[in-house]
Amino acid sequence: MRYIIYSLLTLLFISCAAASYKPEKINGVSFVASRSPIDSTHVIPVTQVNSNFAAIMPFGFIRRLDNPEILHNTDRQWFGETRLGAKQYALELRKAHIKIMLKPQIWVWRGEFTGEIMMASEADWKKLEASYSDFILEYADLAEEIDADIFCIGTELELFVKYRPAYWTGLIKKIRTIYNGKLTYAANWNEYQRTPFWDQLDFIGIDAYFPISEAKTPSYEMCMKGWKNYKPTIKRISKDNDRPILFTEYGYRSVDHSARQPWVFDRNMTSVNLEAQNNALKAIHDTFWDEDWFAGGFVWKWFHKHDEVGGEDNFMFTPQNKPAEDILRTHYSKYSP
């Protein structure tokens, strides 16, 4: 009888332990590229939200959508936007056991959308390809130098990918001769289904700014319902390509209608709505983080001077010093070792 009781108690314990188990995920922050170096005081707040990954984002610049020249590593850039700065950030974060995704990005003059970069001639496409290769292979080299855990080969470059797919296949092969870690590409939320090279990468990267609710203050239930329009397709793309989904960016502004067009960066939208941000964050977490085909994500956006940013009167994306920061901290704690 004692043996039976012991066996039943053991099974009960195992069942309870299994029920509470949460797999480790990529609990990331998108770390700002700033004017100056960082130190441990800038890293501690990252660890305090139980983040285990940071996206480091050096930049290249294009003057116009039809200009093929990418400027990068110039003395006119902020420190964090350069190779030297990206390396310093990564090494400082690594001291706190934060893993790194190196995610070089393009900025078009006046903030025009990178997905619309489009050349007018074959000659200009060739120039763009040469310039982009110079840019991205430099950072592939840095990714290998710092032993980055993930390297993102591009961000929201839909027309460049659409019209030059052979270039991207060749670029991926070149990157793999330089960098030995895992690769992804950050496709925009309405681009990822048409990205042709997922089977050549390790993660299907999505900048997850899906519109999930028209409401001024969407409830948690509204946001959960909104995700039903997208989750089955995201899962199918993962299964079809045998690759996990990684939200290379995700997040919501703390404004009215924050879940209607989450990608919008409009300073005229200034009506602070913390509840809208909170509910949308909870919903995206609860929709995806328990799925075995989902790797995790990088919240947008995290600033290095934690005590000077965000706050309850802030209407931008950052969760810092808002109720959203506590939501992030609690959620990430469930999926950390």
Sine and cosine of phi, psi and omega as CSV:
sin_phi,cos_phi,sin_psi,cos_psi,sin_omega,cos_omega
0.00,0.00,-0.69,0.72,0.01,-1.00
-0.88,0.48,-0.60,0.80,0.02,-1.00
-0.90,0.44,-0.65,0.76,0.01,-1.00
-0.90,0.43,-0.70,0.71,0.00,-1.00
-0.89,0.46,-0.70,0.71,0.01,-1.00
-0.87,0.50,-0.67,0.74,-0.01,-1.00
-0.90,0.43,-0.66,0.75,0.01,-1.00
-0.90,0.43,-0.66,0.75,0.02,-1.00
-0.90,0.43,-0.62,0.78,0.02,-1.00
-0.90,0.44,-0.71,0.70,0.02,-1.00
-0.89,0.46,-0.63,0.77,0.02,-1.00
-0.89,0.45,-0.69,0.72,0.01,-1.00
-0.88,0.47,-0.71,0.71,0.00,-1.00
-0.89,0.45,-0.66,0.75,-0.01,-1.00
-0.90,0.44,-0.67,0.74,0.01,-1.00
-0.91,0.41,-0.66,0.75,0.00,-1.00
-0.89,0.45,-0.67,0.74,0.01,-1.00
-0.90,0.43,-0.62,0.78,-0.03,-1.00
-0.92,0.40,-0.51,0.86,-0.06,-1.00
-1.00,-0.05,-0.12,0.99,-0.06,-1.00
-0.93,0.37,0.72,-0.69,0.10,-1.00
-0.83,-0.56,0.79,-0.61,-0.02,-1.00
-0.92,0.39,0.54,-0.84,0.06,-1.00
-0.92,0.39,0.70,-0.71,0.01,-1.00
-0.83,-0.56,0.19,-0.98,0.17,-0.99
-0.98,0.20,0.96,-0.28,0.00,-1.00
-0.96,-0.26,1.00,0.08,-0.24,-0.97
-0.96,-0.28,0.36,-0.93,0.20,-0.98
-0.84,-0.54,0.57,-0.82,0.09,-1.00
-1.00,0.00,0.97,-0.24,-0.20,-0.98
-1.00,0.06,0.82,-0.57,-0.10,-1.00
-0.86,0.50,0.56,-0.83,0.18,-0.98
-1.00,-0.06,0.94,-0.33,-0.15,-0.99
-0.94,-0.33,-0.07,-1.00,-0.05,-1.00
-0.96,0.29,-0.37,0.93,-0.24,-0.97
-0.72,-0.70,0.27,-0.96,0.10,-0.99
-0.89,0.45,0.28,-0.96,0.06,-1.00
-0.91,-0.40,0.25,-0.97,0.10,-1.00
-0.64,-0.77,-0.15,-0.99,-0.11,-0.99
-0.88,0.48,-0.49,0.87,-0.01,-1.00
-0.92,0.39,-0.43,0.90,0.03,-1.00
-0.99,0.10,-0.31,0.95,-0.06,-1.00
-1.00,-0.04,-0.54,0.84,-0.05,-1.00
-0.80,0.60,-0.71,0.70,0.02,-1.00
-0.87,0.49,-0.47,0.88,0.06,-1.00
-0.91,0.41,-0.72,0.70,0.01,-1.00
-0.92,0.39,-0.49,0.87,-0.06,-1.00
-0.96,0.29,-0.25,0.97,0.14,-0.99
-0.99,-0.16,0.26,0.96,0.06,-1.00
0.89,0.45,0.48,0.87,0.06,-1.00
-0.98,0.19,0.66,-0.75,0.03,-1.00
-0.91,-0.41,0.02,1.00,-0.03,-1.00
-0.61,-0.79,0.52,-0.85,0.17,-0.99
-0.72,-0.70,0.68,-0.74,0.16,-0.99
-1.00,0.02,0.85,-0.52,0.06,-1.00
-0.98,-0.19,0.76,-0.65,-0.24,-0.97
-0.79,-0.61,0.99,0.11,0.19,-0.98
-0.94,0.34,0.35,-0.94,-0.13,-0.99
-0.81,-0.59,0.52,-0.85,0.28,-0.96
-0.88,-0.47,0.40,-0.92,-0.11,-0.99
-0.81,-0.59,0.65,-0.76,0.10,-1.00
-0.85,-0.53,0.68,-0.73,-0.07,-1.00
-0.96,0.29,-0.60,0.80,-0.01,-1.00
-0.60,-0.80,0.28,-0.96,0.00,-1.00
-0.90,0.43,-0.39,0.92,0.00,-1.00
-0.96,-0.29,0.25,0.97,0.01,-1.00
-1.00,-0.08,0.80,-0.60,-0.10,-1.00
-1.00,0.05,-0.03,1.00,-0.09,-1.00
-0.99,-0.13,0.84,-0.55,0.05,-1.00
-0.98,-0.21,0.86,-0.51,0.04,-1.00
-1.00,-0.07,0.74,-0.68,0.02,-1.00
-0.42,-0.91,0.37,-0.93,-0.03,-1.00
0.83,0.55,0.71,0.70,0.03,-1.00
-0.98,-0.21,0.29,-0.96,0.00,-1.00
-0.98,0.22,0.00,1.00,0.05,-1.00
-1.00,-0.09,-0.08,1.00,-0.01,-1.00
-1.00,0.02,0.39,-0.92,0.14,-0.99
-0.91,0.41,0.43,-0.90,-0.05,-1.00
-0.81,0.58,-0.74,0.67,-0.06,-1.00
-0.93,0.37,-0.24,0.97,0.00,-1.00
-1.00,0.04,-0.10,1.00,-0.08,-1.00
-0.97,-0.25,0.18,-0.98,0.05,-1.00
-0.87,0.49,-0.72,0.69,-0.01,-1.00
-0.86,0.51,-0.69,0.73,-0.01,-1.00
-0.92,0.38,-0.69,0.73,0.02,-1.00
-0.87,0.50,-0.65,0.76,0.02,-1.00
-0.91,0.42,-0.70,0.71,-0.01,-1.00
-0.89,0.45,-0.67,0.74,0.04,-1.00
-0.87,0.49,-0.74,0.67,-0.05,-1.00
-0.88,0.48,-0.70,0.71,-0.03,-1.00
-0.92,0.40,-0.59,0.80,0.01,-1.00
-0.94,0.35,-0.66,0.75,0.04,-1.00
-0.91,0.41,-0.60,0.80,0.00,-1.00
-0.88,0.47,-0.51,0.86,0.02,-1.00
-0.86,0.51,-0.47,0.88,0.01,-1.00
-0.99,-0.14,0.28,0.96,0.04,-1.00
0.90,0.43,0.49,0.87,0.12,-0.99
-1.00,0.03,0.82,-0.57,0.04,-1.00
-0.98,0.21,0.31,-0.95,-0.18,-0.98
-0.84,-0.54,0.75,-0.66,0.34,-0.94
-0.95,-0.31,0.88,-0.48,0.08,-1.00
-1.00,0.03,0.84,-0.55,-0.20,-0.98
-0.73,-0.69,0.97,0.25,0.04,-1.00
-0.88,0.47,0.66,-0.75,-0.06,-1.00
-0.74,-0.67,0.36,-0.93,0.06,-1.00
-0.97,-0.25,0.68,-0.74,0.13,-0.99
-0.88,-0.47,0.81,-0.59,0.05,-1.00
-1.00,-0.07,0.68,-0.73,-0.01,-1.00
-0.73,0.68,0.72,-0.69,-0.04,-1.00
0.92,0.38,0.28,0.96,0.14,-0.99
0.97,0.26,0.37,0.93,0.05,-1.00
-0.91,0.42,0.44,-0.90,-0.17,-0.99
-0.96,0.29,0.82,-0.58,-0.04,-1.00
-0.88,0.47,-0.45,0.89,0.02,-1.00
-0.89,0.46,-0.26,0.97,-0.02,-1.00
-0.97,-0.22,0.18,0.98,0.12,-0.99
-0.87,0.49,0.84,-0.55,-0.15,-0.99
-0.46,-0.89,0.82,-0.57,0.00,-1.00
-1.00,0.01,0.43,-0.90,-0.05,-1.00
-1.00,-0.09,-0.17,0.99,-0.05,-1.00
-0.51,-0.86,0.32,-0.95,0.05,-1.00
-0.88,0.47,-0.62,0.79,0.01,-1.00
-0.88,0.48,-0.67,0.75,0.01,-1.00
-0.94,0.33,-0.58,0.81,0.09,-1.00
-0.86,0.51,-0.68,0.73,0.00,-1.00
-0.90,0.44,-0.64,0.77,0.04,-1.00
-0.90,0.43,-0.68,0.74,0.02,-1.00
-0.89,0.46,-0.70,0.72,0.00,-1.00
-0.87,0.50,-0.69,0.73,0.01,-1.00
-0.91,0.42,-0.66,0.75,-0.02,-1.00
-0.93,0.35,-0.65,0.76,0.01,-1.00
-0.92,0.38,-0.63,0.78,0.04,-1.00
-0.88,0.48,-0.68,0.73,0.03,-1.00
-0.86,0.51,-0.69,0.72,0.00,-1.00
-0.91,0.42,-0.81,0.58,-0.17,-0.99
-0.97,0.24,-0.54,0.84,0.01,-1.00
-0.95,0.30,-0.48,0.88,0.12,-0.99
-0.87,0.49,-0.66,0.75,-0.02,-1.00
-0.99,0.17,-0.41,0.91,0.19,-0.98
-0.89,0.46,-0.65,0.76,0.06,-1.00
-0.89,0.45,-0.67,0.74,0.05,-1.00
-0.91,0.42,-0.65,0.76,0.01,-1.00
-0.85,0.53,-0.65,0.76,0.05,-1.00
-0.94,0.35,-0.65,0.76,-0.01,-1.00
-0.87,0.49,-0.67,0.75,-0.05,-1.00
-1.00,-0.07,0.03,1.00,-0.02,-1.00
0.85,0.53,0.73,0.68,0.05,-1.00
-0.86,0.51,0.57,-0.82,-0.03,-1.00
-0.98,0.22,-0.55,0.84,0.01,-1.00
-0.64,-0.77,0.59,-0.81,0.12,-0.99
-0.84,-0.55,0.79,-0.61,0.01,-1.00
-0.99,-0.14,0.85,-0.52,-0.18,-0.98
-1.00,0.08,-0.10,1.00,0.02,-1.00
0.08,-1.00,0.32,-0.95,-0.03,-1.00
-0.70,-0.71,0.89,-0.45,0.14,-0.99
0.78,0.62,0.89,0.46,-0.02,-1.00
-0.86,-0.52,0.79,0.61,-0.22,-0.98
-0.83,0.55,-0.77,0.63,-0.07,-1.00
-0.94,0.33,-0.58,0.82,0.08,-1.00
-0.86,0.50,-0.68,0.73,0.03,-1.00
-0.94,0.35,-0.69,0.73,-0.07,-1.00
-0.88,0.48,-0.71,0.70,-0.13,-0.99
-1.00,-0.04,-0.16,0.99,-0.02,-1.00
-0.72,-0.69,0.78,0.62,-0.08,-1.00
-0.89,0.46,-0.58,0.81,-0.01,-1.00
-0.90,0.43,-0.59,0.81,0.06,-1.00
-0.86,0.51,-0.69,0.72,-0.06,-1.00
-0.92,0.38,-0.61,0.79,0.07,-1.00
-0.88,0.47,-0.69,0.72,0.04,-1.00
-0.91,0.41,-0.62,0.78,0.01,-1.00
-0.89,0.45,-0.68,0.73,0.01,-1.00
-0.87,0.49,-0.66,0.75,0.03,-1.00
-0.89,0.45,-0.66,0.76,0.03,-1.00
-0.90,0.43,-0.68,0.73,0.00,-1.00
-0.86,0.51,-0.66,0.75,-0.05,-1.00
-0.94,0.34,-0.28,0.96,0.12,-0.99
-0.99,0.17,-0.24,0.97,-0.05,-1.00
-0.96,-0.28,-0.69,0.73,-0.13,-0.99
-0.89,-0.45,0.73,-0.68,-0.11,-0.99
-0.97,-0.25,0.09,1.00,-0.01,-1.00
-1.00,-0.04,-0.33,-0.94,-0.07,-1.00
-1.00,0.02,0.55,-0.83,-0.06,-1.00
-0.89,-0.45,0.53,-0.85,0.18,-0.98
-0.56,-0.83,0.11,-0.99,0.13,-0.99
-0.71,-0.70,0.64,-0.77,-0.04,-1.00
-0.99,-0.11,1.00,-0.03,0.02,-1.00
-0.99,0.15,0.61,-0.79,0.10,-0.99
-0.89,0.45,0.37,-0.93,-0.11,-0.99
-0.86,0.52,-0.50,0.87,0.01,-1.00
-0.98,-0.21,0.29,0.96,-0.03,-1.00
-0.91,-0.42,-0.51,0.86,-0.28,-0.96
-0.87,0.50,-0.47,0.88,-0.02,-1.00
-0.94,0.35,-0.34,0.94,-0.05,-1.00
-0.96,-0.28,0.02,1.00,0.00,-1.00
-0.94,0.35,0.84,-0.55,-0.22,-0.98
-1.00,0.03,-0.08,1.00,-0.18,-0.98
-0.86,-0.51,0.43,0.90,-0.02,-1.00
-0.86,0.51,-0.57,0.82,-0.03,-1.00
-0.94,0.33,-0.14,0.99,0.04,-1.00
-0.99,-0.11,-0.09,1.00,-0.04,-1.00
-0.92,-0.40,-0.02,-1.00,-0.04,-1.00
-0.97,-0.25,-0.44,0.90,0.06,-1.00
-0.75,-0.66,0.54,-0.84,0.20,-0.98
-1.00,0.01,0.96,-0.28,-0.07,-1.00
-1.00,-0.03,0.74,-0.67,0.01,-1.00
-0.74,-0.67,0.78,-0.62,0.23,-0.97
-0.99,0.13,0.97,-0.23,-0.37,-0.93
-1.00,0.01,0.85,0.53,0.01,-1.00
-1.00,-0.08,0.78,0.62,-0.01,-1.00
-0.94,0.33,0.69,-0.73,0.10,-1.00
-0.97,0.26,0.87,-0.49,-0.10,-1.00
-0.86,-0.50,-0.16,0.99,0.04,-1.00
-0.31,-0.95,0.65,-0.76,0.06,-1.00
-1.00,0.04,-0.13,0.99,-0.15,-0.99
-0.93,0.36,0.52,-0.86,0.07,-1.00
-0.89,0.47,-0.72,0.69,0.10,-0.99
-0.81,-0.58,1.00,0.04,-0.04,-1.00
-0.92,0.40,0.72,-0.69,0.07,-1.00
-0.97,0.26,0.26,-0.97,0.09,-1.00
-0.84,0.55,-0.69,0.73,-0.02,-1.00
-0.90,0.44,-0.63,0.77,0.05,-1.00
-0.88,0.47,-0.68,0.73,-0.02,-1.00
-0.92,0.40,-0.66,0.75,0.04,-1.00
-0.88,0.48,-0.66,0.75,0.04,-1.00
-0.90,0.43,-0.64,0.77,0.00,-1.00
-0.88,0.48,-0.57,0.82,-0.01,-1.00
-0.93,0.36,-0.34,0.94,0.02,-1.00
-0.90,0.43,-0.34,0.94,0.04,-1.00
-0.96,0.27,-0.33,0.94,-0.14,-0.99
-0.86,-0.51,-0.54,0.84,-0.14,-0.99
-0.84,0.54,-0.70,0.71,-0.01,-1.00
-0.86,0.51,-0.62,0.79,0.01,-1.00
-0.94,0.34,-0.66,0.75,0.04,-1.00
-0.87,0.49,-0.69,0.72,0.03,-1.00
-0.89,0.45,-0.67,0.74,-0.01,-1.00
-0.89,0.45,-0.68,0.73,0.02,-1.00
-0.88,0.48,-0.62,0.78,0.05,-1.00
-0.89,0.46,-0.75,0.66,-0.04,-1.00
-0.92,0.39,-0.67,0.74,-0.03,-1.00
-0.89,0.46,-0.55,0.83,-0.04,-1.00
-0.98,-0.18,-0.05,1.00,-0.02,-1.00
0.80,0.59,0.72,0.70,0.01,-1.00
-0.68,-0.73,0.62,-0.79,0.06,-1.00
-0.96,0.28,0.46,-0.89,0.06,-1.00
-1.00,0.08,0.70,-0.71,0.10,-0.99
-0.80,-0.60,0.84,-0.53,0.10,-1.00
-0.99,0.17,1.00,-0.10,-0.04,-1.00
-0.90,0.43,-0.37,0.93,0.24,-0.97
-0.53,-0.85,0.57,-0.82,0.22,-0.98
-0.41,-0.91,0.43,-0.90,0.04,-1.00
0.38,-0.93,0.15,-0.99,-0.05,-1.00
-0.59,-0.81,0.60,-0.80,0.12,-0.99
-0.97,0.25,0.41,-0.91,0.04,-1.00
-1.00,-0.04,0.91,0.41,-0.03,-1.00
-0.68,-0.73,0.24,-0.97,0.16,-0.99
-0.84,0.54,0.58,-0.81,0.05,-1.00
0.86,0.50,0.55,0.83,-0.10,-0.99
-0.92,0.40,-0.38,0.93,-0.03,-1.00
-0.99,-0.16,0.06,1.00,-0.04,-1.00
-0.98,0.20,-0.76,0.66,0.08,-1.00
-0.66,-0.75,0.97,0.22,-0.17,-0.98
-0.88,0.47,-0.30,0.95,-0.01,-1.00
-0.98,0.20,-0.22,0.97,-0.14,-0.99
-0.93,0.36,0.80,-0.59,0.08,-1.00
-0.92,-0.40,0.99,0.11,-0.13,-0.99
-0.82,-0.57,0.92,-0.39,-0.04,-1.00
-0.96,0.30,-0.11,0.99,0.11,-0.99
-0.99,0.17,-0.27,0.96,0.09,-1.00
-1.00,0.07,0.99,-0.14,-0.14,-0.99
-0.83,-0.56,0.08,1.00,-0.01,-1.00
-0.98,0.20,0.98,-0.22,-0.09,-1.00
-0.90,0.44,0.74,-0.67,0.03,-1.00
-0.59,-0.81,1.00,0.00,-0.05,-1.00
-0.93,0.37,-0.57,0.82,-0.03,-1.00
-0.90,0.44,-0.63,0.78,0.02,-1.00
-0.87,0.49,-0.71,0.70,0.04,-1.00
-0.89,0.46,-0.71,0.70,-0.03,-1.00
-0.86,0.52,-0.76,0.65,-0.08,-1.00
-0.91,0.41,-0.64,0.77,0.00,-1.00
-0.92,0.39,-0.64,0.77,0.04,-1.00
-0.90,0.45,-0.72,0.69,0.01,-1.00
-0.85,0.52,-0.65,0.76,-0.06,-1.00
-0.93,0.37,-0.68,0.73,-0.01,-1.00
-0.92,0.39,-0.60,0.80,0.06,-1.00
-0.89,0.45,-0.75,0.66,-0.08,-1.00
-0.95,0.30,-0.38,0.93,0.01,-1.00
-0.97,0.24,-0.57,0.82,-0.22,-0.98
-0.88,-0.47,-0.56,0.83,-0.25,-0.97
-0.91,0.40,-0.38,0.93,0.03,-1.00
-1.00,0.08,-0.10,1.00,-0.07,-1.00
-0.98,0.18,0.69,-0.72,-0.04,-1.00
-0.95,0.32,-0.31,0.95,0.02,-1.00
-1.00,-0.05,0.08,1.00,-0.03,-1.00
-0.93,-0.36,0.81,-0.58,-0.10,-1.00
-1.00,0.03,-0.46,0.89,-0.05,-1.00
0.69,-0.72,-0.33,-0.95,-0.05,-1.00
-0.22,-0.98,0.15,-0.99,-0.03,-1.00
-0.86,-0.51,0.93,-0.38,-0.03,-1.00
-0.95,0.32,0.61,-0.79,0.03,-1.00
-0.96,-0.28,0.86,-0.51,0.21,0.98
-0.57,-0.82,0.46,-0.89,-0.09,-1.00
-0.87,-0.49,0.83,-0.55,-0.03,-1.00
-0.98,-0.18,0.52,-0.85,-0.14,-0.99
-0.96,0.30,-0.58,0.82,0.00,-1.00
-1.00,0.01,0.99,0.17,-0.19,-0.98
-0.83,0.55,-0.68,0.73,-0.09,-1.00
-0.95,0.31,-0.18,0.98,-0.08,-1.00
-0.95,-0.31,0.06,1.00,-0.11,-0.99
-0.80,-0.60,0.20,-0.98,0.06,-1.00
0.92,0.39,-0.65,-0.76,-0.05,-1.00
1.00,-0.10,0.25,-0.97,-0.16,-0.99
-0.97,0.25,-0.06,1.00,0.13,-0.99
-0.96,-0.30,0.21,0.98,-0.03,-1.00
-1.00,-0.05,0.71,-0.71,-0.07,-1.00
-0.94,-0.33,0.25,0.97,-0.05,-1.00
-0.99,-0.16,-0.14,-0.99,-0.14,-0.99
-0.94,0.34,-0.59,0.80,-0.19,-0.98
-0.81,0.58,0.66,-0.75,0.11,-0.99
-1.00,0.09,-0.03,1.00,-0.16,-0.99
-0.92,0.40,0.72,-0.69,0.03,-1.00
0.85,0.53,0.53,0.85,0.10,-1.00
-0.78,-0.63,0.22,-0.98,0.13,-0.99
-0.81,0.58,-0.49,0.87,0.01,-1.00
-0.87,0.49,-0.49,0.87,0.03,-1.00
-0.91,0.42,-0.64,0.77,0.05,-1.00
-0.92,0.39,-0.59,0.80,0.06,-1.00
-0.88,0.47,-0.71,0.71,0.01,-1.00
-0.89,0.45,-0.72,0.69,-0.03,-1.00
-0.86,0.50,-0.73,0.68,-0.01,-1.00
-0.91,0.42,-0.70,0.72,-0.03,-1.00
-0.91,0.41,-0.76,0.66,-0.03,-1.00
-0.89,0.46,-0.50,0.87,0.00,-1.00
-0.89,0.45,-0.43,0.90,-0.03,-1.00
-0.98,0.22,-0.27,0.96,-0.11,-0.99
-0.82,-0.58,0.49,0.87,0.06,-1.00
-0.89,-0.46,0.46,-0.89,-0.01,-1.00
-0.93,0.37,0.00,0.00,0.00,0.00
